[in-house]
Amino acid sequence: MPDQALAELAEIRDPGEFEFECRLLRGEALRERQDYWSAILSFEQAQAIQDRKSTRLNSSHLGISYA
């Protein structure tokens, strides 16, 4: 099953806004195959994407006043 997931994920050329989910799913499939180093790399890439999204969201709200 992880081989099929990896094959289908490899066919996605531009995941666009779903890049985080694709990296996360790839990491899960690699972990299932016990390819732990590659899984860690994929999870780290997903985390970096998530961190960029959080930074953009936080910086876009700096000028908003809730008073």
C-alpha positions in Angstrom: 0.0 0.0 0.0 2.7 2.6 0.7 4.3 1.9 -2.7 1.0 2.7 -4.4 0.7 5.9 -2.4 4.2 7.0 -3.2 3.6 6.3 -6.9 0.5 8.4 -6.9 2.1 11.2 -5.0 5.1 11.2 -7.4 2.6 11.8 -10.3 1.5 15.1 -8.8 3.6 17.7 -10.5 2.4 20.8 -8.8 0.5 20.3 -5.6 -0.1 24.0 -5.2 -1.8 24.7 -1.9 -1.7 21.0 -1.0 2.1 20.8 -0.8 2.0 20.4 3.0 -0.5 17.5 2.8 1.5 15.8 0.0 4.8 16.0 2.0 3.0 14.7 5.1 1.4 11.8 3.2 4.8 11.0 1.5 6.4 10.9 5.0 3.7 8.6 6.3 4.2 6.2 3.3 8.0 6.2 3.7 7.6 5.5 7.4 5.3 2.6 6.6 8.1 1.2 4.3 10.5 1.7 7.2 12.6 4.2 5.1 12.9 6.4 8.2 15.6 8.8 7.0 13.5 9.7 3.9 10.4 9.9 6.1 12.1 12.4 8.4 13.2 14.5 5.5 9.6 14.6 4.1 8.2 15.5 7.6 10.8 18.3 8.0 9.8 19.7 4.6 6.1 19.6 5.6 7.0 21.3 8.9 8.9 24.1 7.0 5.9 24.6 4.7 3.6 24.8 7.8 5.9 27.3 9.4 6.0 29.5 6.3 2.1 29.5 6.3 2.0 30.4 10.0 4.6 33.2 9.5 2.6 34.7 6.6 -0.6 34.5 8.6 0.9 36.1 11.7 2.6 38.9 9.7 -0.6 39.8 7.9 -2.4 40.5 11.2 0.2 42.8 12.7 -1.7 46.0 11.8 -5.1 44.8 12.9 -6.5 46.3 16.1 -9.1 44.4 18.1 -9.9 47.2 20.5 
